[in-house]
Amino acid sequence: MNPLATIAPGTGLLVAALTVAAALVPLVRVSTPRSSWTPPRRPTRRGTHVSCSADVAEALDLLALALQGGVSLGAAARTVAVELDEPLRGELDAVGQDLLEGRDASPSWESAGARWEPARRTVEVASLAGVPPAPALRQTATDLRRGSVARAEVAPGSGSASSFRSGWRSSRLSC
């Protein structure tokens, strides 16, 4: 005898409905504001964000983390793109969409623009070498940061420490 039949008539239907509802819960995405672990964006004179190599480096680090978590490059690019500001968001999202649709990676990265050239080269070399791209993307992000620091250390003019500091600040904001 069925144990559910002794509980109450129609209980089997209720259990089936609850099972279907429980299976659909992960598919429902509740949009809640996320607190970011990144520092606040640097405003320009007009109050908009300056996109520079530091943002691309951050995106490459996030791509590497996602890839190490086991997702595809296309899914990682689309996931990371959500966290970026425009125009980087649109560029990286388009790359991710192309990769998910099975398009070739090199033209997808090229269409994203010159700022994504280090990512394109890194992914292409890793693919040719047959190695995972995540460690190479991390190294590329580190190299981009080093380049930003080197540009910031070259101050306009020479002389006192105060002229160095003021030059460093202005070059840091101009990316």
Accessible surface in RSA format (square Angstrom, percent):
REM  Atomic radii and reference values for relative SASA: ProtOr
REM  Chains: A
REM  Algorithm: Lee & Richards
REM  Probe-radius: 1.40
REM  Slices: 20
REM RES _ NUM      All-atoms   Total-Side   Main-Chain    Non-polar    All polar
REM                ABS   REL    ABS   REL    ABS   REL    ABS   REL    ABS   REL
RES MET A   1   200.25 103.7 115.26  76.3  84.99 202.4  98.64  83.9 101.61 134.6
RES ASN A   2    86.78  59.8  74.83  72.3  11.95  28.8  29.00  69.8  57.78  55.8
RES PRO A   3   100.43  73.2  92.74  84.5   7.69  28.0  99.10  81.8   1.33   8.3
RES LEU A   4    66.69  37.1  65.60  46.9   1.09   2.7  65.74  46.2   0.95   2.6
RES ALA A   5    63.07  58.0  35.90  55.4  27.17  61.8  44.50  62.7  18.57  49.2
RES THR A   6    89.16  63.4  54.55  55.3  34.61  82.5  47.94  64.4  41.22  62.3
RES ILE A   7   120.49  68.6  88.80  66.2  31.69  76.4  96.54  69.5  23.96  65.0
RES ALA A   8    42.82  39.4  38.32  59.1   4.51  10.3  41.12  57.9   1.70   4.5
RES PRO A   9   134.60  98.1 105.91  96.5  28.69 104.3 114.78  94.8  19.82 123.2
RES GLY A  10    56.34  69.5   0.00   N/A  56.34  69.5  35.15  96.5  21.19  47.5
RES THR A  11    24.79  17.6  21.17  21.5   3.62   8.6  19.33  26.0   5.46   8.3
RES GLY A  12    38.57  47.6   0.00   N/A  38.57  47.6  27.31  75.0  11.26  25.2
RES LEU A  13   141.47  78.8 133.59  95.6   7.87  19.8 136.77  96.1   4.70  12.6
RES LEU A  14   105.70  58.9 101.66  72.7   4.04  10.2 105.20  73.9   0.50   1.3
RES VAL A  15    66.55  43.8  65.76  59.5   0.79   1.9  66.28  57.6   0.27   0.7
RES ALA A  16    51.42  47.3  44.34  68.4   7.08  16.1  51.03  71.9   0.39   1.0
RES ALA A  17    56.75  52.2  44.12  68.1  12.63  28.7  51.83  73.0   4.92  13.0
RES LEU A  18   111.31  62.0 107.42  76.8   3.89   9.8 107.66  75.6   3.65   9.8
RES THR A  19    85.44  60.8  79.47  80.6   5.97  14.2  68.05  91.4  17.39  26.3
RES VAL A  20    89.68  59.0  87.53  79.2   2.15   5.2  89.68  77.9   0.00   0.0
RES ALA A  21    51.72  47.6  45.14  69.7   6.58  15.0  49.91  70.3   1.80   4.8
RES ALA A  22    66.43  61.1  50.82  78.4  15.61  35.5  55.87  78.7  10.56  28.0
RES ALA A  23    68.39  62.9  46.29  71.4  22.10  50.3  57.19  80.5  11.20  29.7
RES LEU A  24    92.13  51.3  92.12  65.9   0.01   0.0  92.12  64.7   0.01   0.0
RES VAL A  25   100.55  66.2  95.83  86.8   4.71  11.4  97.35  84.6   3.20   8.7
RES PRO A  26   107.35  78.2  70.56  64.3  36.79 133.7  82.07  67.8  25.28 157.1
RES LEU A  27   138.46  77.1 108.53  77.6  29.94  75.3 111.92  78.6  26.55  71.4
RES VAL A  28   103.28  68.0  86.22  78.1  17.05  41.1  90.58  78.7  12.70  34.4
RES ARG A  29   177.21  74.4 146.81  74.8  30.40  72.4  71.41  97.6 105.80  64.1
RES VAL A  30   112.58  74.1  90.79  82.2  21.78  52.5  94.84  82.4  17.73  48.1
RES SER A  31   109.61  92.6  77.95 104.0  31.66  72.9  45.08  96.0  64.52  90.4
RES THR A  32    85.78  61.0  74.16  75.2  11.61  27.7  49.64  66.7  36.13  54.6
RES PRO A  33   137.69 100.4 106.25  96.9  31.45 114.3 117.56  97.1  20.13 125.1
RES ARG A  34   142.99  60.0 108.27  55.2  34.72  82.7  54.82  74.9  88.17  53.4
RES SER A  35   115.18  97.3  80.55 107.5  34.63  79.8  54.75 116.6  60.43  84.7
RES SER A  36    74.90  63.3  41.55  55.5  33.35  76.8  38.97  83.0  35.93  50.3
RES TRP A  37   183.89  73.8 151.33  73.2  32.56  76.4 144.31  76.9  39.58  64.2
RES THR A  38    24.72  17.6  10.71  10.9  14.00  33.4   4.71   6.3  20.01  30.2
RES PRO A  39   100.41  73.2  88.02  80.2  12.39  45.0  95.13  78.5   5.28  32.8
RES PRO A  40   124.04  90.4 100.10  91.3  23.94  87.0 112.28  92.7  11.76  73.1
RES ARG A  41    76.86  32.3  57.48  29.3  19.37  46.1  37.07  50.7  39.79  24.1
RES ARG A  42    62.65  26.3  61.67  31.4   0.98   2.3  22.53  30.8  40.12  24.3
RES PRO A  43    91.13  66.4  77.06  70.2  14.07  51.1  79.69  65.8  11.44  71.1
RES THR A  44    48.08  34.2  30.00  30.4  18.08  43.1  37.63  50.5  10.45  15.8
RES ARG A  45   246.92 103.7 204.69 104.3  42.23 100.5  85.57 116.9 161.35  97.8
RES ARG A  46   221.31  92.9 186.80  95.2  34.51  82.2  68.79  94.0 152.51  92.4
RES GLY A  47    56.51  69.7   0.00   N/A  56.51  69.7  26.11  71.7  30.40  68.1
RES THR A  48    86.50  61.5  81.17  82.3   5.33  12.7  70.90  95.2  15.60  23.6
RES HIS A  49    44.21  24.2  18.12  12.6  26.09  66.7  17.74  18.3  26.47  30.8
RES VAL A  50    28.21  18.6  24.01  21.7   4.20  10.1  28.17  24.5   0.04   0.1
RES SER A  51    29.41  24.9   7.55  10.1  21.86  50.4   6.08  12.9  23.34  32.7
RES CYS A  52    18.12  13.7   6.77   7.6  11.35  26.7  13.20  33.4   4.92   5.3
RES SER A  53    26.42  22.3  17.27  23.1   9.15  21.1  20.28  43.2   6.14   8.6
RES ALA A  54    37.07  34.1  33.38  51.5   3.69   8.4  33.79  47.6   3.28   8.7
RES ASP A  55     7.40   5.2   6.89   6.9   0.52   1.2   1.82   4.3   5.58   5.6
RES VAL A  56     2.76   1.8   2.76   2.5   0.00   0.0   2.76   2.4   0.00   0.0
RES ALA A  57     0.01   0.0   0.01   0.0   0.00   0.0   0.01   0.0   0.00   0.0
RES GLU A  58    26.33  15.1  26.33  19.9   0.00   0.0   6.94  13.4  19.39  15.8
RES ALA A  59     0.00   0.0   0.00   0.0   0.00   0.0   0.00   0.0   0.00   0.0
RES LEU A  60     0.00   0.0   0.00   0.0   0.00   0.0   0.00   0.0   0.00   0.0
RES ASP A  61    30.39  21.3  30.39  30.3   0.00   0.0  12.83  30.2  17.56  17.5
RES LEU A  62    29.92  16.7  27.56  19.7   2.35   5.9  27.57  19.4   2.35   6.3
RES LEU A  63     0.04   0.0   0.04   0.0   0.00   0.0   0.04   0.0   0.00   0.0
RES ALA A  64     0.00   0.0   0.00   0.0   0.00   0.0   0.00   0.0   0.00   0.0
RES LEU A  65    93.10  51.9  84.69  60.6   8.42  21.2  84.88  59.6   8.23  22.1
RES ALA A  66    25.04  23.0  12.47  19.2  12.57  28.6  24.26  34.2   0.78   2.1
RES LEU A  67    28.38  15.8  13.57   9.7  14.81  37.2  13.70   9.6  14.68  39.5
RES GLN A  68   102.51  57.3  65.36  47.8  37.15  88.4  36.04  76.7  66.46  50.4
RES GLY A  69    66.71  82.3   0.00   N/A  66.71  82.3  33.84  92.9  32.87  73.6
RES GLY A  70    66.49  82.0   0.00   N/A  66.49  82.0  33.02  90.6  33.46  74.9
RES VAL A  71    70.62  46.5  58.32  52.8  12.30  29.6  63.82  55.5   6.80  18.5
RES SER A  72    63.09  53.3  46.34  61.8  16.76  38.6  54.10 115.2   9.00  12.6
RES LEU A  73    30.73  17.1  25.10  18.0   5.62  14.1  25.10  17.6   5.62  15.1
RES GLY A  74     3.43   4.2   0.00   N/A   3.43   4.2   0.51   1.4   2.92   6.5
RES ALA A  75    33.31  30.6  30.76  47.5   2.55   5.8  32.91  46.3   0.40   1.1
RES ALA A  76     0.04   0.0   0.00   0.0   0.04   0.1   0.04   0.0   0.00   0.0
RES ALA A  77     0.00   0.0   0.00   0.0   0.00   0.0   0.00   0.0   0.00   0.0
RES ARG A  78    86.83  36.5  85.12  43.4   1.71   4.1  16.07  22.0  70.75  42.9
RES THR A  79    88.06  62.6  81.66  82.8   6.40  15.3  62.52  84.0  25.55  38.6
RES VAL A  80     6.70   4.4   5.48   5.0   1.23   3.0   6.70   5.8   0.00   0.0
RES ALA A  81     0.96   0.9   0.96   1.5   0.00   0.0   0.96   1.3   0.00   0.0
RES VAL A  82    77.55  51.0  68.55  62.1   9.00  21.7  70.24  61.0   7.31  19.8
RES GLU A  83    70.74  40.6  53.50  40.5  17.24  41.0  30.68  59.3  40.06  32.7
RES LEU A  84     1.92   1.1   1.81   1.3   0.11   0.3   1.92   1.3   0.00   0.0
RES ASP A  85    47.00  32.9  43.92  43.7   3.08   7.3  14.19  33.4  32.81  32.7
RES GLU A  86   105.55  60.6  88.15  66.7  17.40  41.4  58.17 112.5  47.39  38.7
RES PRO A  87    62.44  45.5  60.36  55.0   2.09   7.6  61.39  50.7   1.05   6.5
RES LEU A  88     2.57   1.4   2.57   1.8   0.00   0.0   2.57   1.8   0.00   0.0
RES ARG A  89    94.36  39.6  94.36  48.1   0.00   0.0  26.19  35.8  68.16  41.3
RES GLY A  90    33.77  41.6   0.00   N/A  33.77  41.6  28.11  77.1   5.66  12.7
RES GLU A  91    35.17  20.2  30.43  23.0   4.73  11.3  19.67  38.1  15.49  12.6
RES LEU A  92     0.11   0.1   0.00   0.0   0.11   0.3   0.11   0.1   0.00   0.0
RES ASP A  93    42.72  29.9  42.72  42.5   0.00   0.0   7.01  16.5  35.70  35.6
RES ALA A  94    51.17  47.0  44.21  68.2   6.95  15.8  50.69  71.4   0.47   1.3
RES VAL A  95     1.02   0.7   0.61   0.5   0.42   1.0   0.94   0.8   0.08   0.2
RES GLY A  96     0.00   0.0   0.00   N/A   0.00   0.0   0.00   0.0   0.00   0.0
RES GLN A  97    60.02  33.6  60.02  43.9   0.00   0.0  29.67  63.2  30.35  23.0
RES ASP A  98    28.65  20.1  28.65  28.5   0.00   0.0   0.00   0.0  28.65  28.6
RES LEU A  99    32.86  18.3  15.84  11.3  17.02  42.8  16.10  11.3  16.76  45.1
RES LEU A 100    92.27  51.4  59.35  42.5  32.92  82.8  61.90  43.5  30.37  81.7
RES GLU A 101    93.29  53.6  56.58  42.8  36.71  87.4  37.25  72.1  56.04  45.8
RES GLY A 102    66.28  81.7   0.00   N/A  66.28  81.7  34.44  94.5  31.84  71.3
RES ARG A 103   134.32  56.4 120.95  61.7  13.37  31.8  48.51  66.3  85.81  52.0
RES ASP A 104    98.88  69.3  82.95  82.6  15.94  37.7  35.28  83.0  63.61  63.4
RES ALA A 105    29.71  27.3  27.21  42.0   2.49   5.7  27.21  38.3   2.49   6.6
RES SER A 106    28.49  24.1  25.53  34.1   2.96   6.8  19.27  41.0   9.22  12.9
RES PRO A 107    72.51  52.8  67.16  61.2   5.35  19.4  68.33  56.4   4.18  26.0
RES SER A 108     4.18   3.5   1.65   2.2   2.54   5.8   2.20   4.7   1.98   2.8
RES TRP A 109     2.04   0.8   1.02   0.5   1.03   2.4   1.02   0.5   1.03   1.7
RES GLU A 110   103.44  59.4  82.30  62.3  21.13  50.3  30.69  59.4  72.74  59.4
RES SER A 111    88.94  75.2  48.59  64.9  40.35  92.9  52.33 111.4  36.62  51.3
RES ALA A 112     7.43   6.8   0.07   0.1   7.36  16.7   4.06   5.7   3.37   8.9
RES GLY A 113    31.60  39.0   0.00   N/A  31.60  39.0  28.89  79.3   2.72   6.1
RES ALA A 114    92.11  84.7  68.55 105.8  23.56  53.6  75.89 106.9  16.22  43.0
RES ARG A 115    90.85  38.1  72.69  37.1  18.15  43.2  36.47  49.8  54.37  33.0
RES TRP A 116     0.18   0.1   0.18   0.1   0.00   0.0   0.18   0.1   0.00   0.0
RES GLU A 117    53.80  30.9  52.72  39.9   1.08   2.6  27.62  53.4  26.18  21.4
RES PRO A 118    21.15  15.4  20.24  18.4   0.92   3.3  20.80  17.2   0.35   2.2
RES ALA A 119     0.00   0.0   0.00   0.0   0.00   0.0   0.00   0.0   0.00   0.0
RES ARG A 120    33.07  13.9  32.46  16.5   0.62   1.5   1.00   1.4  32.07  19.4
RES ARG A 121   120.96  50.8 119.88  61.1   1.08   2.6  47.62  65.1  73.34  44.4
RES THR A 122    16.53  11.8   9.49   9.6   7.04  16.8   8.85  11.9   7.68  11.6
RES VAL A 123    12.31   8.1  11.72  10.6   0.59   1.4  11.72  10.2   0.59   1.6
RES GLU A 124    64.56  37.1  59.65  45.1   4.91  11.7  25.14  48.6  39.42  32.2
RES VAL A 125    96.07  63.2  95.57  86.5   0.50   1.2  95.79  83.2   0.27   0.7
RES ALA A 126     3.13   2.9   0.80   1.2   2.33   5.3   2.71   3.8   0.42   1.1
RES SER A 127    83.73  70.8  57.38  76.6  26.35  60.7  30.33  64.6  53.40  74.8
RES LEU A 128   147.58  82.2 113.30  81.1  34.27  86.2 116.75  82.0  30.83  83.0
RES ALA A 129    67.62  62.2  31.55  48.7  36.07  82.1  43.36  61.1  24.26  64.3
RES GLY A 130    68.60  84.6   0.00   N/A  68.60  84.6  35.71  98.0  32.89  73.7
RES VAL A 131    77.99  51.3  68.77  62.3   9.22  22.2  71.20  61.9   6.79  18.4
RES PRO A 132    93.80  68.4  84.82  77.3   8.99  32.7  90.90  75.0   2.91  18.1
RES PRO A 133    33.92  24.7  33.92  30.9   0.00   0.0  33.92  28.0   0.00   0.0
RES ALA A 134     3.72   3.4   3.72   5.7   0.00   0.0   3.72   5.2   0.00   0.0
RES PRO A 135    77.41  56.4  69.05  62.9   8.36  30.4  72.03  59.5   5.38  33.4
RES ALA A 136    35.54  32.7  26.55  41.0   8.99  20.5  33.64  47.4   1.90   5.0
RES LEU A 137     0.00   0.0   0.00   0.0   0.00   0.0   0.00   0.0   0.00   0.0
RES ARG A 138    90.17  37.9  89.31  45.5   0.86   2.0  35.23  48.1  54.94  33.3
RES GLN A 139    91.48  51.2  89.09  65.1   2.39   5.7  42.18  89.8  49.29  37.4
RES THR A 140    19.47  13.8  18.27  18.5   1.20   2.9   9.06  12.2  10.41  15.7
RES ALA A 141     0.00   0.0   0.00   0.0   0.00   0.0   0.00   0.0   0.00   0.0
RES THR A 142    49.42  35.1  48.29  49.0   1.12   2.7  26.93  36.2  22.48  34.0
RES ASP A 143    71.34  50.0  62.54  62.2   8.79  20.8  27.12  63.8  44.22  44.1
RES LEU A 144    34.89  19.4  31.09  22.2   3.81   9.6  33.55  23.6   1.34   3.6
RES ARG A 145    89.51  37.6  88.36  45.0   1.15   2.7  51.34  70.2  38.17  23.1
RES ARG A 146   150.86  63.3 144.84  73.8   6.02  14.3  60.82  83.1  90.04  54.6
RES GLY A 147    24.64  30.4   0.00   N/A  24.64  30.4  23.63  64.9   1.01   2.3
RES SER A 148    31.10  26.3  25.44  33.9   5.66  13.0  25.02  53.3   6.08   8.5
RES VAL A 149    83.63  55.0  81.99  74.2   1.64   4.0  83.63  72.7   0.00   0.0
RES ALA A 150    52.97  48.7  49.78  76.8   3.20   7.3  52.10  73.4   0.87   2.3
RES ARG A 151   136.73  57.4 127.06  64.8   9.67  23.0  78.84 107.8  57.89  35.1
RES ALA A 152     9.92   9.1   8.68  13.4   1.23   2.8   9.63  13.6   0.29   0.8
RES GLU A 153   101.33  58.2  89.99  68.1  11.34  27.0  25.81  49.9  75.52  61.7
RES VAL A 154   115.54  76.0 102.73  93.0  12.81  30.9 107.40  93.3   8.15  22.1
RES ALA A 155    21.41  19.7   5.18   8.0  16.23  36.9   5.61   7.9  15.80  41.8
RES PRO A 156    90.95  66.3  69.20  63.1  21.75  79.1  81.56  67.3   9.39  58.4
RES GLY A 157    66.75  82.3   0.00   N/A  66.75  82.3  42.23 115.9  24.52  54.9
RES SER A 158   112.85  95.4  79.17 105.7  33.68  77.6  48.82 104.0  64.04  89.7
RES GLY A 159    71.81  88.6   0.00   N/A  71.81  88.6  35.42  97.2  36.39  81.5
RES SER A 160    68.28  57.7  50.16  66.9  18.12  41.7  52.91 112.7  15.37  21.5
RES ALA A 161    63.59  58.5  50.19  77.5  13.40  30.5  55.97  78.8   7.62  20.2
RES SER A 162    67.16  56.7  60.38  80.6   6.78  15.6  40.34  85.9  26.82  37.6
RES SER A 163    41.41  35.0  34.65  46.2   6.76  15.6  37.89  80.7   3.52   4.9
RES PHE A 164    90.62  45.3  88.75  55.0   1.87   4.9  90.62  54.9   0.00   0.0
RES ARG A 165   121.64  51.1 121.48  61.9   0.16   0.4  43.78  59.8  77.86  47.2
RES SER A 166    62.57  52.9  55.63  74.2   6.94  16.0  41.26  87.9  21.30  29.8
RES GLY A 167     5.02   6.2   0.00   N/A   5.02   6.2   5.02  13.8   0.00   0.0
RES TRP A 168    85.60  34.3  85.60  41.4   0.00   0.0  75.61  40.3   9.98  16.2
RES ARG A 169   134.23  56.4 133.25  67.9   0.98   2.3  46.81  64.0  87.42  53.0
RES SER A 170    62.95  53.2  52.52  70.1  10.42  24.0  49.19 104.8  13.75  19.3
RES SER A 171    32.39  27.4  20.31  27.1  12.08  27.8  24.19  51.5   8.20  11.5
RES ARG A 172   109.64  46.0 102.36  52.2   7.28  17.3  33.09  45.2  76.55  46.4
RES LEU A 173    92.75  51.7  87.23  62.4   5.52  13.9  87.33  61.3   5.43  14.6
RES SER A 174    84.40  71.3  55.17  73.6  29.23  67.3  49.37 105.1  35.03  49.1
RES CYS A 175    63.78  48.2   4.56   5.1  59.23 139.2  26.37  66.8  37.41  40.3
END  Absolute sums over single chains surface
CHAIN  1 A    11384.3       8894.1       2490.2       7424.2       3960.1
END  Absolute sums over all chains
TOTAL         11384.3       8894.1       2490.2       7424.2       3960.1
